């Protein structure tokens, strides 16, 4: 009579809703769940007692399933949630999520436990979502391009009349001065024409701000170069810039030109609004975990509380002359890195602009997606590449994923491959664990470290 323990174990095997195979040390299937037979498309009675090699069906579509099974049984290599395609004997295609356990006693293997779950419906749903998302991204891109083209077209149509009005107003102004006639009205027309040309130029700058091109950037060097440019701008305004800096050695993945633009606009804003001939700014750069905090504090008049929420809006300015897009450009440049920018009142007088930038742009998106044991098996990556007809051997993982993204219709970049954000299943954009790893090493790594 079977023991209570045996009855419970048999009940678990019969009722478990996923495929379960237990393979003994001699390669014989010693236990199989009914779900396993159903998922594999085999008769239930044919599994128990059979040799595990009979499960290696020769169809080309079963390559990843067969390889996973061989790795577990012959190589004693455990894995978890490894995706594999499987073509059943009736020709129906399935996609399994496979997990293998390879216990041993005194270093001697005693068998293999294999779990596989049918994720076909989930995978097909993801494919439909991917297609819909690609179409949505394409439409959004086309809309943005259309708006930019419209803005540039309008700017071009306005610029020519504005230039003509300004030119004739200047000529009229000079003529009135020579004849000693009143110059008030020609002066107003000339100044307003110049202001209109400045606004047109601002629209062009906003519309033509390029997309990011990411590379390794040392923030300290970027700050020092921006300070040099700000000092020259201060001289042009008959001012002098004095800076106090505290910079940690920080390197991030970013677009150097865009971040330089953001720093230039923030520092120029501090110089222009300072009411002193000597402009003092304090810059502090520090890194905590994967976040770099950069603060720029000035000694100017600051921003009134009721105006603070508008400072990053396009064309908002409190200056008598100016387009009001400096901080807008800075904000847009920071947002291209999925970072954050904020302006607040200083402890005494002046304003403080704070920028938060992440080690990589994708770290600023859905940061919760990188918490927990979200592993990526290199074999999954190579299988995916083979499905798409790509040869990624010898590439770093990050380059391989970018190639896969591009083939599937996603823009290959550091920022938009975030897991579950763009629908890309095999995102490996995590700097500390994929910076140097090459996929032919056959290692398994986890987000947050190898």
WOLIN-V511058 format. One line per field, one symbol per residue. burial: # if it has 16 or more other ideal C-beta (glycine too) atoms within 10 Angstrom, else .. A space follows every 10 residues. Layout:
# WOLIN-V511058
burial=???
This chain:
# WOLIN-V511058
burial=.......... ..#.....## ###.....#. #######.## .#....#..# .#..#.#... .#.######. ###...#.#. ########.. ...####### .#........ ########## ..#..#...# ..#....... .......#.. #...#...#. .#..##..## .##..#.... ..#..##.## ..#####.## .######.#. .#.#..#.## .##..##..# #..#....#. #.#...#..# .#####.### ########## ####....## #####.#..# ########## .##....... ##........ .######### ####.##### #.#......# ###.###### #####...## .....##### #####....# .#..###### #####..#.# .########. .######### #.##..###. ...##.#...
